[in-house]
Amino acid sequence: MTISADNPQTCDAVCSPVQGEVPLTTAEMEDILQLQQAIFARVASNANDYQSILSKLCELAESLLPNSVASIMMLDPETGLMNVLCAPSVPQVGIDALQGLKPGATGGSCGNAVFGNTPVYVQDTFTDPRWESIRQIALDFNLCSCWSNPIRNEQELAIGSFALSSFEHRAPTEFHKRILEVGASMIRIVLSHRAQNERLEENRRRLELMGTALSQSTEGVIITDSQNRIAETNQAFEAITGYRSDEVLGQNPSVLSSGKQDKMFYTRMWDSLNSNGHWHGEIVNRRKDGSLISQWMSLNAIRNTEGELQNYVAVFTDLTELKAEREKRLYALEHDQLTGLPNKSRLSFLLDDAEQGGSLLLLNVDNFSYINTAYGLAFGDQLLCGVAERLQQLSVDARAFRVNADEFALYFDGKVDLEAQIAQVRQLFARQIEVEDLGFNITFTFGGASGHQGLFGQAIQALRKAREQGKNRFHLYDAQQDEPDQDKRFDYIHWNSLLHAALSEDRVRPYFQGIRDNQSGEITRYEALVRLEHEGEVYTPYRFLNAARLSGLMPEIARRVIDKGFAEIAGKSCLLSVNITEEDLNQGYLAAYLDEKSAQYGVEPSRVTLEILEGVSATGKKNHIKQLSALKQRGYQLAIDDFGTEYSNFERILELNVDTVKIDAKYIKNIAEDKTSYEVTRAIVFFAKNAGIETVAEFVHNEAVQAIVSDLGIEYSQGYLFSEPAPSI
């Protein structure tokens, strides 16, 4: 079966390759504007038939992408499944097939868009793994490609999807992406408009019911006559006080008195009521069952046109629940919302008040990030709840806390044997925790401390020591053993001070090391290596890099190296490599700054290679990868530095279209003697050549190493054999 347009094409149709992102044309912008105007005009006309508005939106979107159908699916908050809200060009049999779609990684474009709350563009639904669960729908209805944009609510959560499905294999242009984005936004507006209309209709009905609202108010109402005898109450009065109306009619409201207010309180109340005609304040009364009730009461004296007193009206709000809610909120501030355990704030208060001292054990769940990645955040939350529940089964002497995402704490009054407590925890978790019929063996890395002051910081330091040993280890804080970090602190303070002074005095600058072209034998490119000059000495980053990172100065250093490096090669024919770090990508300044310096010094982007560490390329954040791709499109070359030391994500290297791989020095320096280094290097070169990527051997320090480098076909060599870093080229 085929869902066809006027002139359907089969999925054998081939689209031209997608080019880089280009600005929208004036015509495309006009099309989008007309689409918006058409929909907004219908919304502005206050048309209540929102279904026809959404149908019109789908039809307009389809007209902008021939041979396609548009659909709107919404997430059912109760079932967690998606259903078709509007798809005017899709036959009923197609709509029926899509009903009850489960969001997820294999739930098609729409299921993925809602699952990940991000646009999804699938070019080939017949092969793309994201369509695995609903592949048959694509085959049955000839849906070759499908692009979907999430529809979000005011909290920016995905509540549905707006999709264009095509009968051709194709990828969206920026114009089509914009249509989906604008369409999703307009759907949100239409649905919000519908909700607003529903609220207005509800308000109208409420106004019609104002005549009976008094009797149904959630606030208690007492009306007395001029002699202050109860003449009328409402239903809320009975709910709040426990008295039926017939039990209090004719009585004085003092029947509710708790005795908590003295005579002076009532004297002031009546003085205000008689002189001003009103009084309000907090009062404590008593229910029929004898329990106390806190109320906020407003009293008004009602007079006729001649000024004669006719009635008193008391309207009161039960503050008991509000005060309970306040206590609840205070509780929430000191307790973890997920597990119900006391949180880090509560632990801090406890540690501050522990005059007699205590013992603290921090427990970090091993490998929890992998569980989150493999099974999802909701599953991980269930596992954490299971951990919390198990920890509360320890002895009453142990008070459990959740202090971080996957980190818990156990606090004990006074000094206890923490090793024994660790053994008890391990024994408790020897039995698996089950989540959704899956069993998990949970282990912890422990850090513990006992004492009076600085207990939390000491436990954190101990936990850090334990992590250095591996998983499922523990370390107990020892002042003599663990305080030597003072030397590191002093070293950091020293280099931090020198670094700031050097930056202000322009003593942080690049040194240039040549990179030899092994085919021509010429040095054709240079790497800018940062150096710090102080009192006639030149220091490598090994001495000050940690201080720079901790002080947040890495981007400033990168700017200095880029500026001076561009200035150095201006007017020359050589190429330049500069290092960029994760900190540079976090700040997002690189593209603008590089373009500025390129224009300032007349250096073409193609002459500049940006070297990134392997870990950044392999596990980088989406924004980082997007920046690197954008820099690549601007013409800058990309190189992976120290390749082979971390994750070796070959797929990411191909995705980024990397130009150069720099083989880490630890393999090159011993390649002539170490067989493993040779084989690793040979494998990297084999991959790079097949992928069309150039290679650079780092740390080429003698002829024996260079001979092997040449024999392996590595295109470039860098090291002291050919060039030592120098302040100029």
SETORTI-312244 format. One line per field, with one value per residue (C-alpha): x, y, z. Coordinates in Angstrom, 1 decimal, decimal comma. Example, Ala and Ser with C-alpha at 12.3 -4.5 7.8 and 13.67 -1.06 7.14 Angstrom:
<sites>
east = 12,3  13,7;
north = -4,5  -1,1;
up = 7,8  7,1;
</sites>
This chain:
<sites>
east = 0,0  1,3  0,3  0,7  0,7  -0,6  2,4  4,0  7,5  9,0  11,7  14,2  14,3  17,7  18,2  21,2  23,7  23,0  25,3  26,5  24,1  23,1  21,0  17,4  16,5  14,2  11,6  11,9  11,6  8,5  7,0  7,6  6,1  3,0  2,6  2,8  0,4  -2,1  -2,2  -2,0  -4,9  -7,1  -6,0  -6,7  -10,2  -10,8  -11,9  -12,6  -12,2  -8,5  -8,6  -9,2  -6,3  -3,9  -5,1  -4,5  -1,0  -0,2  -1,5  0,6  3,7  3,0  2,7  6,3  7,7  6,1  5,5  5,2  2,6  2,5  1,4  1,0  1,3  0,7  2,0  -0,6  0,7  -1,3  -0,1  3,2  2,2  1,8  -1,3  -2,1  -3,8  -3,9  -2,8  -5,2  -3,4  -2,9  -5,6  -7,3  -5,5  -2,2  -3,4  -4,5  -1,1  0,6  -1,7  -0,1  3,5  5,9  8,6  12,1  15,4  13,8  10,4  10,8  11,5  8,5  9,2  12,9  12,0  9,8  12,1  15,2  13,4  15,4  14,7  15,3  16,0  15,9  16,8  16,3  13,6  14,2  17,6  17,9  18,1  15,9  13,0  13,6  10,4  8,1  10,0  6,9  4,9  7,6  7,5  3,7  3,1  6,2  7,5  11,1  12,3  10,8  11,8  10,3  10,5  9,4  6,4  7,3  5,2  6,0  8,4  10,2  9,3  8,4  4,6  4,3  5,9  5,4  6,7  7,1  7,2  8,4  8,0  11,6  14,9  16,0  17,5  16,0  17,4  17,7  14,4  12,6  14,2  12,9  9,4  9,3  10,6  8,1  5,3  6,0  6,0  2,7  1,2  2,2  0,5  -2,6  -2,8  -2,1  -4,9  -7,3  -6,4  -6,8  -10,2  -11,2  -10,0  -12,0  -15,1  -14,5  -14,3  -17,6  -19,3  -17,7  -19,2  -22,6  -22,1  -21,1  -24,5  -23,9  -20,1  -20,4  -22,0  -19,4  -16,3  -13,3  -13,1  -15,3  -18,1  -20,1  -22,9  -24,3  -27,2  -26,8  -26,7  -23,8  -25,8  -24,9  -27,5  -25,7  -22,6  -21,4  -20,2  -16,6  -17,4  -18,5  -15,5  -13,1  -14,7  -16,6  -19,8  -23,0  -24,9  -27,8  -25,5  -24,4  -27,3  -28,4  -25,2  -22,4  -19,2  -17,4  -18,5  -15,3  -13,0  -9,9  -8,9  -5,5  -6,3  -6,6  -9,2  -7,1  -7,0  -10,8  -11,0  -8,7  -10,6  -14,1  -12,7  -11,4  -14,6  -16,9  -14,8  -13,5  -16,1  -13,6  -10,8  -8,4  -5,8  -4,7  -6,7  -6,6  -10,0  -11,0  -12,8  -15,7  -13,3  -11,3  -8,3  -6,8  -7,2  -5,1  -7,2  -6,7  -10,0  -11,5  -14,5  -16,8  -19,7  -22,7  -24,9  -28,0  -28,4  -29,3  -26,1  -27,8  -25,9  -27,5  -24,9  -21,4  -19,6  -16,6  -14,6  -11,7  -9,1  -7,7  -4,0  -3,4  -2,7  -0,6  1,5  1,8  2,8  5,4  6,8  6,6  8,6  11,2  11,4  11,9  14,8  16,6  15,6  16,3  13,2  14,0  15,0  13,5  16,8  18,1  20,3  23,6  22,1  20,8  24,1  25,9  23,6  24,2  27,9  27,8  25,8  27,8  29,7  30,9  32,2  31,3  32,3  31,4  31,5  30,9  29,8  30,1  28,2  30,6  29,9  26,6  27,1  27,3  23,9  22,4  23,8  22,7  19,3  18,2  17,8  14,5  15,9  18,9  16,6  14,9  18,2  19,2  16,0  16,8  20,3  18,7  16,2  19,0  21,2  18,3  18,4  21,7  21,9  20,0  23,4  23,9  22,0  21,9  22,0  22,1  24,7  25,1  23,8  25,3  26,9  25,5  26,7  26,5  26,9  27,6  27,6  31,1  34,0  33,2  35,2  34,6  36,3  33,7  30,9  32,3  32,3  28,7  27,7  29,4  27,7  24,3  24,8  26,1  22,5  21,5  19,2  16,4  15,0  12,4  13,3  17,0  19,4  22,4  25,4  26,2  29,6  30,9  34,1  34,3  35,9  35,7  36,8  36,3  36,7  35,1  35,9  36,2  34,7  33,0  36,1  38,2  35,8  35,8  39,6  39,6  37,1  39,3  42,2  40,1  39,1  42,7  43,1  40,2  36,7  35,3  38,1  38,1  40,4  40,1  41,4  44,7  46,0  49,7  49,1  46,6  47,7  50,9  48,7  49,7  52,8  50,6  48,6  51,7  52,9  49,5  49,6  53,2  52,5  49,1  50,8  53,6  51,1  48,9  52,0  53,4  50,1  49,9  53,6  53,2  55,6  53,3  54,1  54,4  57,6  57,5  58,6  59,0  57,2  59,1  57,4  58,9  58,3  60,1  62,4  61,4  59,9  56,6  54,6  55,1  53,3  52,9  53,8  53,1  55,9  56,2  59,3  60,4  63,7  65,6  64,1  61,7  59,1  57,0  53,3  54,2  55,0  52,0  49,3  47,5  47,4  46,1  43,3  42,3  42,4  40,3  43,1  43,3  41,2  43,2  46,5  44,9  44,1  47,7  49,1  46,6  47,3  51,1  51,1  49,1  51,4  54,4  53,3  51,8  53,6  55,2  54,2  54,4  51,4  50,6  49,2  47,7  46,2  42,7  41,2  37,8  37,8  38,0  35,0  33,1  33,4  32,4  34,6  36,9  35,0  34,7  38,2  39,9  38,1  39,1  42,8  42,6  41,4  43,8  46,9  45,8  46,2  43,9  42,0  43,3  46,8  45,8  45,4  43,5  44,8  42,4  43,0  41,7  39,3  37,6  37,0  35,9  33,5  32,9  29,6  27,2  28,0  31,7  31,3  29,0  31,7  34,4  32,3  31,6  35,3  36,0  33,5  35,2  38,3  40,4  42,1  41,5  44,0  43,7  46,7  48,2  46,2  46,2  46,3  42,5  39,4  40,4  36,9  37,5  33,9  34,0  37,2  35,5  32,4  34,5  36,4  39,7  42,7  45,5  46,2  49,2  50,5  51,2  54,9  54,8  54,5  57,0  59,9  60,3  59,2  62,6  62,8  59,2  57,2  53,9  54,6  55,4  52,2  50,0  51,6  51,3  47,6  47,0  48,8  46,8  43,5  44,6  45,7  42,5  40,5  42,6  44,0  47,5  49,7  52,3  54,8  55,6  58,9  61,1  64,4  66,9  67,6  66,5  63,0  62,9  63,8  60,8  58,6  59,5  59,2  55,6  54,7  54,0  53,7  55,2  57,8  58,0  60,7  64,1  65,8  64,7  63,6  63,7  61,0  62,2  60,6  60,4  60,3;
north = 0,0  3,5  6,8  8,8  12,5  13,7  12,4  9,8  8,7  5,4  5,2  4,5  8,2  9,6  13,1  15,2  15,2  17,6  20,6  22,5  24,7  27,7  30,7  30,6  32,4  35,3  33,1  30,4  33,0  34,4  30,9  30,4  33,9  33,1  29,8  31,7  34,4  31,9  30,0  33,1  34,6  31,6  31,7  35,4  34,9  33,0  30,0  27,2  24,5  23,9  20,7  22,6  25,0  22,1  20,4  23,6  23,8  20,3  21,0  24,2  22,3  19,5  22,2  23,3  19,8  18,0  14,3  14,3  14,0  15,9  14,6  15,7  13,2  13,9  12,1  10,7  11,6  8,7  5,8  7,3  6,4  8,7  9,0  10,9  14,2  15,4  14,0  15,2  13,5  10,1  7,5  6,1  2,8  4,7  6,6  3,4  1,9  4,8  4,9  3,8  4,6  4,1  6,8  5,3  4,8  2,5  4,2  6,0  9,6  10,8  8,4  9,4  13,2  12,9  10,4  12,6  16,0  16,9  17,1  13,8  13,6  10,1  9,9  6,1  4,6  1,2  0,8  3,4  1,6  4,4  2,8  -0,7  -1,1  0,3  -0,7  -2,5  0,8  2,4  -0,6  -0,9  2,8  3,6  6,1  6,5  9,3  11,1  14,2  15,1  18,0  17,8  19,9  21,3  22,7  25,8  23,8  22,9  19,2  17,2  16,6  15,6  15,8  17,5  15,4  15,5  12,0  11,7  9,1  9,7  9,0  12,5  14,7  18,0  21,4  24,2  25,4  22,2  22,1  25,6  24,6  21,8  24,1  26,9  24,4  22,8  26,3  27,2  23,9  24,8  28,2  26,6  24,1  26,9  29,0  26,1  25,6  29,4  29,3  26,4  28,3  31,4  29,2  27,8  31,3  32,2  29,3  30,2  33,7  32,2  30,1  33,0  33,0  29,6  30,0  31,1  27,9  25,9  28,0  26,3  29,2  28,9  31,5  32,4  35,0  36,3  38,6  42,0  40,2  38,1  34,9  32,5  32,7  30,9  28,8  27,2  23,7  24,6  25,7  22,1  20,6  22,8  22,8  19,5  21,3  20,9  24,1  23,0  22,4  26,0  28,1  30,6  30,2  32,7  32,0  31,7  28,1  27,7  29,4  27,6  29,8  30,5  34,2  36,4  39,0  41,8  40,1  40,1  43,7  45,0  42,8  44,3  47,8  47,5  45,9  48,5  51,5  50,5  48,0  45,2  43,2  40,5  38,5  35,0  33,2  29,7  28,0  24,6  21,9  19,9  17,0  19,2  19,6  23,1  24,8  27,8  30,3  33,5  35,4  38,4  40,0  42,6  44,5  44,7  47,8  48,8  52,1  53,9  52,7  50,3  47,1  44,0  41,3  40,3  38,1  36,1  34,5  32,3  30,2  27,0  27,7  24,3  22,7  25,7  25,4  21,7  22,5  24,9  22,1  19,9  22,4  22,7  18,9  18,9  21,4  18,9  15,6  14,1  14,2  10,8  8,6  10,4  10,3  13,4  15,3  17,1  20,2  18,1  16,4  19,8  21,0  17,7  18,0  21,7  20,7  17,6  19,0  15,5  14,7  11,7  9,4  9,9  7,4  8,4  5,7  6,2  3,7  2,1  2,3  4,0  6,2  3,1  1,9  5,3  5,1  1,5  1,6  5,2  7,8  6,5  3,1  4,5  6,4  3,2  1,6  4,5  4,1  0,5  1,4  4,0  1,4  -1,1  1,4  2,1  -1,5  -0,9  -0,5  2,3  3,9  4,6  7,6  7,4  10,5  11,0  13,7  13,6  11,9  8,5  9,3  8,4  9,0  7,2  9,2  7,8  9,7  9,5  7,5  4,0  1,3  2,4  -0,6  -2,8  -0,6  -1,0  -4,7  -4,5  -2,5  -5,0  -7,9  -6,0  -5,6  -9,1  -9,8  -8,3  -5,3  -6,1  -3,4  -4,4  -8,1  -7,4  -8,1  -5,9  -6,5  -3,1  -2,2  1,1  3,1  4,3  7,3  7,8  10,1  10,5  13,6  17,0  19,6  19,4  15,9  16,2  17,6  14,9  12,2  13,6  13,6  10,0  9,1  10,7  8,6  5,5  6,2  6,5  2,8  1,7  0,5  -1,2  0,2  2,3  4,8  6,2  9,7  9,9  13,4  12,4  10,4  12,6  16,1  16,1  17,5  20,8  20,6  20,5  23,4  25,5  24,4  25,5  28,8  29,4  28,7  30,4  33,6  33,3  32,5  35,6  37,8  36,3  36,9  40,5  41,1  39,2  36,5  33,6  33,0  30,2  28,4  26,8  23,3  22,2  19,2  17,4  16,3  12,8  12,8  16,0  16,1  19,7  21,3  22,7  23,2  24,2  23,5  26,4  25,1  27,4  28,4  30,6  32,8  33,9  35,3  34,0  30,5  29,0  26,6  24,0  23,5  20,5  23,0  25,3  23,5  22,2  25,7  27,2  24,6  25,1  28,9  28,9  30,5  27,9  29,9  33,1  31,1  29,7  33,2  34,4  31,4  31,9  35,6  35,3  32,2  33,9  36,9  34,7  33,0  36,1  36,7  33,2  30,1  27,6  26,0  26,3  23,9  25,2  23,2  23,8  22,3  21,3  24,6  26,5  24,6  25,2  29,0  28,8  31,7  29,9  30,5  34,2  34,6  32,6  34,4  37,8  36,8  35,3  38,6  40,6  38,8  37,7  34,0  31,7  29,1  26,3  27,1  26,4  23,0  22,8  20,0  18,5  15,8  12,4  12,4  15,6  14,1  10,7  11,7  15,4  17,1  17,6  21,4  20,6  18,4  21,0  23,7  21,4  20,7  24,4  25,2  22,5  24,0  27,4  25,8  25,0  21,7  19,3  17,0  14,5  14,9  12,1  9,5  6,1  7,3  7,4  6,2  5,9  6,6  5,9  6,5  10,0  10,7  9,9  11,9  15,0  14,4  14,7  15,7  14,4  11,9  12,6  9,2  9,6  9,9  6,9  4,6  6,4  6,9  3,2  1,9  0,7  -1,6  -2,3  -4,7  -3,6  0,0  -0,9  -3,0  -0,3  2,3  0,1  -0,4  3,3  4,0  1,2  2,8  6,3  5,4  3,6  6,5  9,1  10,7  11,9  10,8  12,6  10,7  12,6  12,4  11,4  11,7  9,5  8,0  4,5  5,8  7,9  4,9  2,9  5,9  6,3  2,5  2,6  5,4  8,0  11,3  13,7  13,5  15,8  15,7  16,9  15,0  17,6  20,7  22,0  24,5  28,0  31,5  32,2  30,4;
up = 0,0  -0,8  0,8  -2,4  -3,4  -6,7  -8,6  -6,3  -6,8  -5,6  -3,0  -5,8  -6,5  -5,7  -4,1  -4,8  -1,9  0,9  0,8  3,9  5,7  3,6  4,5  3,5  0,3  0,2  -1,5  1,2  3,9  2,2  2,1  5,8  6,5  4,5  6,3  9,6  8,5  7,3  10,6  12,8  10,8  11,7  15,3  15,5  14,1  17,4  15,4  17,9  15,4  16,1  14,2  10,9  11,8  12,3  9,1  7,2  8,7  7,6  4,1  3,8  5,0  2,4  -0,4  0,5  0,2  -2,9  -2,7  1,1  3,9  7,2  10,5  14,1  16,9  20,6  23,7  26,0  29,5  31,1  28,8  27,6  24,0  21,0  18,9  15,7  16,3  12,7  9,4  6,7  3,8  5,5  5,0  8,1  7,7  8,0  11,0  12,7  12,1  13,8  16,9  20,2  19,0  21,9  22,1  22,1  20,3  17,7  17,5  14,2  13,7  15,8  18,6  18,7  18,5  21,6  23,3  22,9  22,8  19,7  15,9  14,1  10,3  8,9  5,2  4,7  6,9  5,3  6,8  9,6  13,1  14,5  12,6  13,6  15,7  13,1  9,9  8,5  8,5  6,3  3,9  3,9  3,2  1,1  3,6  2,4  4,6  7,7  9,5  12,8  15,2  18,8  20,0  23,4  26,2  28,3  30,3  27,1  27,5  24,4  24,3  20,6  17,2  13,8  10,9  7,2  5,6  2,0  -0,6  -1,6  0,2  1,0  3,7  4,7  3,6  6,1  4,6  5,5  8,9  9,4  8,3  10,9  13,6  12,8  12,4  15,8  17,3  15,7  16,8  20,4  19,9  18,5  21,4  23,9  22,3  22,5  26,2  26,8  25,2  27,4  30,4  29,3  28,9  32,3  33,8  32,1  33,7  37,0  36,8  36,2  39,3  41,5  43,1  44,6  45,0  48,6  49,8  47,9  48,8  50,3  52,8  55,8  56,1  59,2  59,0  62,3  63,0  64,7  68,1  66,9  66,8  64,0  61,2  58,3  57,5  54,3  53,5  54,1  57,6  58,3  56,6  58,5  62,0  62,0  63,1  61,0  60,3  62,4  65,4  65,6  64,4  67,0  69,0  69,5  67,4  70,8  70,6  68,5  70,9  71,9  74,8  73,2  72,8  75,9  76,7  75,3  71,9  71,6  72,9  70,1  67,6  68,5  68,7  65,2  63,9  65,5  64,6  61,1  60,1  59,6  61,2  59,9  61,6  62,6  65,2  66,8  67,2  68,1  66,0  67,2  67,9  70,2  67,8  67,3  64,0  62,8  60,7  58,9  59,5  58,0  59,9  58,3  59,8  57,3  57,7  55,7  53,8  57,1  58,7  61,0  61,9  60,4  60,2  60,8  58,2  59,1  56,2  57,4  55,7  57,3  57,8  59,2  55,8  54,8  57,8  57,2  53,6  55,0  57,1  54,1  52,0  54,8  54,8  51,0  51,3  53,5  51,8  48,5  46,3  44,5  47,4  50,4  52,2  54,0  51,5  51,6  53,2  56,1  56,5  56,6  59,4  61,3  60,9  62,1  65,2  66,1  69,1  70,2  66,7  64,6  61,8  58,1  55,3  51,7  49,2  45,5  43,3  41,0  37,2  37,7  34,6  32,5  33,9  33,1  29,6  28,9  30,5  30,7  33,5  34,7  35,2  37,0  39,3  40,3  41,0  43,2  45,1  45,6  46,9  49,3  50,6  51,2  53,1  55,5  56,5  58,3  62,1  63,7  64,5  60,8  59,3  55,5  53,2  49,5  48,8  45,1  42,0  42,6  46,0  49,4  53,0  56,3  59,5  62,9  66,2  67,8  66,5  65,1  63,3  59,7  58,2  60,0  58,7  55,2  55,6  56,8  53,7  51,4  53,1  52,8  49,1  48,4  47,4  44,0  43,7  41,3  38,9  36,3  36,6  36,2  38,9  39,6  41,9  43,4  44,7  46,2  46,4  50,0  51,6  55,3  58,1  61,9  64,0  64,9  62,2  58,4  58,4  55,0  53,2  54,8  53,6  50,1  50,1  51,2  48,5  45,9  47,2  47,0  43,4  42,4  43,5  41,3  41,8  45,0  47,1  50,3  51,9  55,4  56,0  57,8  58,6  58,3  55,1  53,3  54,2  52,0  49,3  50,9  48,6  45,6  46,9  47,4  43,9  42,4  44,3  43,1  39,4  39,5  40,6  38,0  35,3  36,0  36,1  32,9  31,1  32,2  31,2  27,8  28,8  27,7  24,1  21,4  20,5  17,1  16,3  12,7  11,3  8,5  5,2  4,9  1,1  0,3  3,3  3,9  7,0  5,7  8,8  12,4  15,7  18,1  21,6  24,5  26,8  29,9  30,2  33,7  34,8  31,8  32,1  29,6  31,1  29,3  30,0  32,1  34,9  34,7  32,8  35,9  37,5  34,2  34,0  37,6  37,3  34,1  32,1  29,3  26,8  27,5  26,8  23,6  22,4  23,0  21,1  18,2  17,9  18,0  15,8  13,1  13,3  12,9  9,7  8,2  4,8  5,0  3,0  5,9  7,7  11,4  14,0  17,3  20,2  21,4  24,5  25,9  27,9  24,6  23,2  26,4  26,0  22,3  21,2  18,7  15,4  15,8  17,2  14,5  11,8  13,4  13,5  10,0  8,6  10,8  9,6  6,2  7,0  5,1  7,3  5,1  6,4  10,1  11,7  15,0  17,2  19,6  22,2  21,3  24,3  23,1  19,7  21,0  23,8  23,1  23,9  21,0  21,1  20,9  17,8  16,2  16,8  15,3  12,3  11,8  12,0  9,5  7,1  7,5  6,0  9,1  9,2  12,1  13,7  16,6  19,0  21,0  19,1  20,7  24,4  25,2  23,4  19,8  18,5  14,8  13,9  15,4  13,5  10,2  11,2  11,8  8,5  10,4  8,2  10,4  13,1  15,3  16,7  20,4  21,4  23,8  20,8  18,6  21,0  21,6  18,2  17,3  20,4  21,4  19,3  20,8  20,0  16,5  16,0  17,5  15,2  12,2  12,9  13,3  10,0  8,2  9,4  8,5  5,0  4,2  5,5  3,5  6,7  7,0  9,9  12,0  14,2  17,4  19,3  16,4  18,3  16,4  12,9  13,9  14,8  11,6  9,5  10,8  10,5  6,8  6,3  7,6  5,3  7,9  6,0  8,6  11,5  14,5  17,1  18,1  15,3  12,9  14,9  18,4  19,6  19,0  19,6  15,9  12,6;
</sites>
